[in-house]
């Protein structure tokens, strides 16, 4: 009887240990499954791009309300951005009055770098305006424009940016425009290559907003540091009144087709916005559709918020565009 009792006790102990082990295994697997699910949720919540802010989004603050353009980094940090896209003309009249001298440009670089470092943000690119026409038919003028842009290439390099954004203004004849654009971009791109800087063309009105022509220019420029900066909304080729930007568009290129055609050459992307509906969607641009085009092109860099609306104040519009980008990214496959 004692032997049988010992065997019975041993059997009970073994069974208990086995049951405890099974429970522990199940518990461990449940914990692992929960951890995996949580990791997947985090991965799905993270967008495939980084967020930068185009300084033009606050141009009225700077020009009409007296906000210091050098507060750009501080404000972008407070609004949840990690990258900075500077706009050259917002530092006028300071730079313009100094003739964009070496000293004035050095001060711009030094102040901007100090602010970006202070707030832990990345200098992404400089949008250059008002420095001449890169696609003009007069070769001397075109060459002068190239020279004027070089100082901005130098500034971008000194600030750790990867690019400058340029405009292809000039001839209204498509064939002339293409030839002039290739020449101007090649000359500027060759210089920028020595500084490890990209030269990017935005669809910014006129023939540059004809994405098919724009893409042909990119195909003919053989430099790998010359590319595009597709903007979701700048596809008006011809306005009702060329002298009045607010006159309405007489000839519009398909915005989705345009972004799709420019994305193979893209090294930056601009998320344009104007007005929003009650659900927070941009009224004229399907952000999910746009982001799907961007992702399908293999792009994973910065996407810059560029708010240009009037119904919301600039800060509210910037935040609305930021939130729309993040929300729309969740629906992209």
N, C-alpha and C positions, 0 to 999 in steps of 0.2 A: 504493500500500500504506500509506503514511503517513497519507493522508486517511482510509482505511478504519479504520486503527488508532485514529485520533483519535475517529472516530465510535463505534467499539466501546467505547472508554474512557468517552466521554460517556454512552453508553447505560447502561453499568454503573453509573456515578455517579448518574445520574438514578434508575435503578431502586432503587439502595441508599437514596437519600434518600427515595423514595416509601415504601419498606418501613419505614424508620425512622419516618417520619411516621405511617404506619398503626399501627405498634406503639405509638408515643407516644400517639396518639388512643385506642387501645384501653386503654392503661394509665391514661390520664386518666379515661376513662369508667368503668373498674373502680373507681378511687379515688372518683369521684363517687358511684357506686352504693353503695360501702361506706359512705361518709359518710352518704348518705341513709338506708341501713338502720340505721346507728347512731343517727341522729337519731330515726327512727321508734321504735326500741327504747326510747330515753330517754322519748319522749312517751308511749308506752304504759305505761311503768313509773311515771310520775307520776300520782298520784290526781287526781280532778276536784275535790277539796276540800282544805282546809287542816286541820291537826290541832290541836285545843285539848284541854286537860285540865280536866275538871270537878273542882273541889277536893274535892267530896264523896267522890271516889275514895280520898282519904287521910284521911277523918274519924276512923278508928280510930287512925291514927298521931297525930293531933292530940289527940284526946280521951282515949285510953288510954295512949299512949306518950310524951306530953309534947312532941311535935314542934311547933315554933313555926309557927303559921299563916303568918307572914311569910316563911317559907322556901319558900313555894309556888313562886315564880318559879325559884329555884335548882334545886329538885327537878324541876320540869317541863322546864327546859332540859336537865338531865342525862338525862331520859328521852326526849328527842327531840321535844318539842312546841314549837309556835311561838305558841300562843294560850292565854290564861288565863281560866277561868270561875270567878269567886269565889263562895263560899257565905257569906252574911251571918252565919248562926248559928255558924259556926266561929270567929268573932271575939268571941263571948261566952265568959266573963262580962265581959270587958273593956268592950265597948260597952254591954251591958245594964246593968251596975252604974253606968255613967256616965249612964244614961237617954238614950243615943244623943244626947248633947249636941252642940252645934256644934263644940266643941273636940275631943271624942272622935272625931267623924266626920272632922274635918279631919286628925287624926293618922293615922287609918286610911288615908285617901286618900294622904297624904304618904308614909307608909311603903310602901304598896303600889306607888305610882308609882316610888319610888326603886329598889325591888327589880326591878320589871319593866324599867326602863331599864337597870339594871346588867347584866341578863342578856339584853337585847335581845329581849324578848318583848312581844306585843301583848295589852293588856287588852281582852277581848272582851265580857264581860257580868258582871252580878252576879245570882246566884240569891237572891232575897229570901224569907225564911221568918220566921214568928213575929211578923208585924206586923199581925195581924188578918185578918178574913174579908171579902174583896171581894164575895162573893155572898150575904152575910147579908141577911135580909129587913128587919131594923131599919135604916131609912135613916140614923139618927144614927150608929149603929155603923159602917155602911158608909162614911159620909163621914169618920169618924174614921180608918178604915183607909186611905182614900185619902190623908189628911194624913200618916199615919205612913210611907207609901211615898214621899212626895215627897223626903224626905231622901236616900233611896237613888237616886232619879232624879238629884239634885244630885251625889251621889258618883260615879255612873256617868259623868256629863258631865265631871266634874273629872278622871276617870281615863282619858278617851278611849275608854270603852266605847261600843258602839252600842246596848246594851239592858240592861234589867233583866228578870228572869224572875219572874213572880208566880204565885200559886195562886188558884184560884177555889173556895174553900171557902165553905159557907154553907147555904142551903136544900137540903133533900132532895127537894123537889117540882120536877120538871123545868121546868114553866112559870115558876114563881117564880124558880127558879135562873137561867133564861135572862134574864128581865127584870132581875134584880138584877145579873147579870154584865155585861150591856150597860151598865147605869147606872154601875157601879163602874169598869169599864174606860174608858168614855167620859170620866168625870171625871178619872181619872188620866192617860189618854192625852192629853187636852187640855193638861194641865200639862207632861207629858213632851215634847210637841211643841215647846214653847217652848225646851226644852233640847236639841233634836235627838236625843232618846232614844226608842228603841222600847220598847213594853211588850209582853212576850211571855208567853203562857199555855202552861204545860206540861200534858200529860195526866198528872195527879199524884194519881190516886185519886178516888173518888166520881164525881159526874156529869161532871167534867172528863175522865174516861177513857172516857166515851161520846162517841166522836169525831164522830158525826153531830150530837149536841146541841152539842158544842164548836164544830163548823163553823158551825152556825146562829147562834151568838153572834157569830162573826167576820163573818158576812154582815150582821148587824144593826148592828155597830159601824162607823161610816162613816169612821173615822180610818185613814189609811194607815200610821201608826206603831204600830198595834196589830195583833199577829199571834200566831203560834203557835211553840212550841218542841217539835216532835214527839220523843218519847222512844220508842225501840224497844221498851221493856219495861213501861212503866207503864200497863197497860190493865186493871187490876183495878178494876171498878166497885164491888163489894161484897165485903168480907172475911167469913170465917166468924165472926170476933170483931173488931168494929170497933175495939176497944181494944187489940188485939194484932196488930201489923203482920205478925208471923211466923205467924199462925194459918192462913194459906192463903186462896186466893181462892174465893169462892162464886159470883161472876158475873164472867166475863172477856169483854172485847171482843176481836174478832179483831185481832191486832196488825198484820198486814199491811194489812188494810182500814183500820184506824185511822190508820196512818201515811199511807196514800194519801189519806185524807179531810182530813188536817191539813196536808199538804205545800203546797197552793195558798196558804196563808197563812204559811208558815214563813219565819222570818228567822234561825233557828238550828236545829240538830239535835243530839240526844243519843244516842250509841251506848251503850246500856245493856248490861251483861254480868254474868253470875253465875258459872256454872261451864263448864268446857271439856272436850271429849273428847280422846282421845289424839292426834288430828290437829290440835288447836288450834282447833277450831270451837266456837262457843257451843252448848251442848246444846239450848237451847230456841228460839233465834233464828237463822234463815237469813240471814247477813249479806250474801250476794250478792243475795238477793231483796230485802232491805231497801235496799241501796245502789242497786239498779236502780230502785226506786220513787223514791228521793231524786233520782237523776240524771234520770229521766224527767220530773220536775217542774221541771227546769231549775235546780236548786240547785247552787251552786258555792262556797258560803261555808265557814265552819268547821264541822266535826263534832267534838263534844266526847266524849271517852272518859269513861264513868262506870261504873267497876267497883264492884259491890256483893257480890261473892262471898265465900265463907268458906273454900273448899278451898285456894285460893292466898292468900298474903299480899298486902297491898295493892300493894306495888311490883311483884310478879310478875304480879298480875292486871291492873294498868295496862299493863304491857308486853305481856301476852298479848292484850289487847283492841286495843292499838295495832297489833300485828303482824297480827292478824286483819283489821282494817280495811284495812290496806295490801295484804294478800294478796287479800282479797275484791274490792277495787277493780279488780284485774287481770282479773277475769272479768265485769265489768260492760260491757255493749255501749254 
